[in-house]
Amino acid sequence: MAHIAFIGTGLIGGGLIAAAAERGETLRIYNRTRSKAEALAGPKVTVSDSVQAAVDGAERVHVVLSDDSAVDACLEPALDSLKGKLVVDHTTASPAGTQQRAARLADLGVRYLHAPVFMSPAMCRQAGGIMLAAGPRATFDAAEPALAQMTGKVMYLGERPDLAAAYKLFGNAMIIGITGAFADVLSMAQQLGVDPKEAQQLFTSFNPAGTLTYRGSNMAAGNYDPSFELTMARKDVRLMLETASEAALCVLPGIAARMDQLIEEGHGARDLAALAIDAVPPKP
C-alpha cells in the first residue's frame, strides 16, 4: 500500500501528520531536525533519513516548511523521485517564489499545488479551518478528496499559481494588523490604569471586524464618500497618541503619518477609507 510523505514536522506539519495517522494513513516523514520528526513516530508514521527516502514510492507528498528557500532546498535533492507525483505545498511563501517554483516543477513533470492554510495546530488535528489552493485544475481535482479530509473548508482559487500565496499574505496581514492595533489599545490602557483584561472585554460586545463588510467593500470599490471624515479620524488618532504618551506603539504612528500625507494632498474631507486611495483610485 502506497504511503503519504510529509516534509516538515513543525507545529502545522505535526498537526497534519497526527491527524493523518489517526485516519489510518501510512506516513513517511522527514524533518531537517530529526528529533522533531521522531517525536511523531508511531505504528503508522516512519521517520526517513532524507527527503528522497520519504518521497520514494509515495502516493502523495505534502510540504510544510518555513519559507521559499526551505522548500527549494528540501525538494532539490529529490526532484527525480518527484516526477509524476502530486506535491501539495502548504508553506506560507512569497507569490513570486511560488510562481517560479510552480513553473519549474511543471517543466520537470511534477504535479504541484500550492495550498497554504488558515489553521492552528489544533485545527490541523481536528480538520478545521480553511485551506487555500491554487494550481492546475486537474491537479486540484486529484488532490481535493484528500485535502477535504484535512480541513474544514477548501477554497480553490484557480489556476494562477501564485494566488493562494497572495491570499495567505492578505489574511495574515489582517491578523498581524489587528494584533498590532490591539497591542496599541493595551498601551493606552496601561497609561490610563485600565486592567488589560477589562479593556479586552470591550471587544466581546463591540466587534470592529464589521468594518470590513461596510468600509472594506467601499475601499475595494474606490468609494470614499464620507461617513467618518479622514480629518476627524486623524483627530482621534491624535488623542490616542497623546493617551499612549511614551508607551511603545505598533500601528498608530504609521497610520497617523499616512493620514497626514493624505490630508496634505487634499483628501481630508473624504472618508477614512481614503487610506487606500493610492491602491484603488476613486470611482468616476
Stockholm file with secondary structure:
# STOCKHOLM 1.0

chainA/1-284         MAHIAFIGTGLIGGGLIAAAAERGETLRIYNRTRSKAEALAGPKVTVSDSVQAAVDGAERVHVVLSDDSAVDACLEPALDSLKGKLVVDHTTASPAGTQQRAARLADLGVRYLHAPVFMSPAMCRQAGGIMLAAGPRATFDAAEPALAQMTGKVMYLGERPDLAAAYKLFGNAMIIGITGAFADVLSMAQQLGVDPKEAQQLFTSFNPAGTLTYRGSNMAAGNYDPSFELTMARKDVRLMLETASEAALCVLPGIAARMDQLIEEGHGARDLAALAIDAVPPKP
#=GR chainA/1-284 SS CCEEEEECCSHHHHHHHHHHHHTTCCEEEECSSHHHHHTTCBTTEEECSSHHHHHTTEEEEEECCSSHHHHHHHHGGGHHHHTTCEEEECCCCCHHHHHHHHHHHHHTTCEEEECCEECCHHHHHHTCSEEEEBSCHHHHHHHHHHHHHHSSEEEECCSCTTHHHHHHHHHHHHHHHHHHHHHHHHHHHHHHTCCHHHHHHHHHHCCGGGHHHHHHHHHHHTCCCCSSBHHHHHHHHHHHHHHHTTSCCSSHHHHHHHHHHHHHTTCTTSBGGGGGTTTSCCCC
#=GC SS_cons         CCEEEEECCSHHHHHHHHHHHHTTCCEEEECSSHHHHHTTCBTTEEECSSHHHHHTTEEEEEECCSSHHHHHHHHGGGHHHHTTCEEEECCCCCHHHHHHHHHHHHHTTCEEEECCEECCHHHHHHTCSEEEEBSCHHHHHHHHHHHHHHSSEEEECCSCTTHHHHHHHHHHHHHHHHHHHHHHHHHHHHHHTCCHHHHHHHHHHCCGGGHHHHHHHHHHHTCCCCSSBHHHHHHHHHHHHHHHTTSCCSSHHHHHHHHHHHHHTTCTTSBGGGGGTTTSCCCC
//
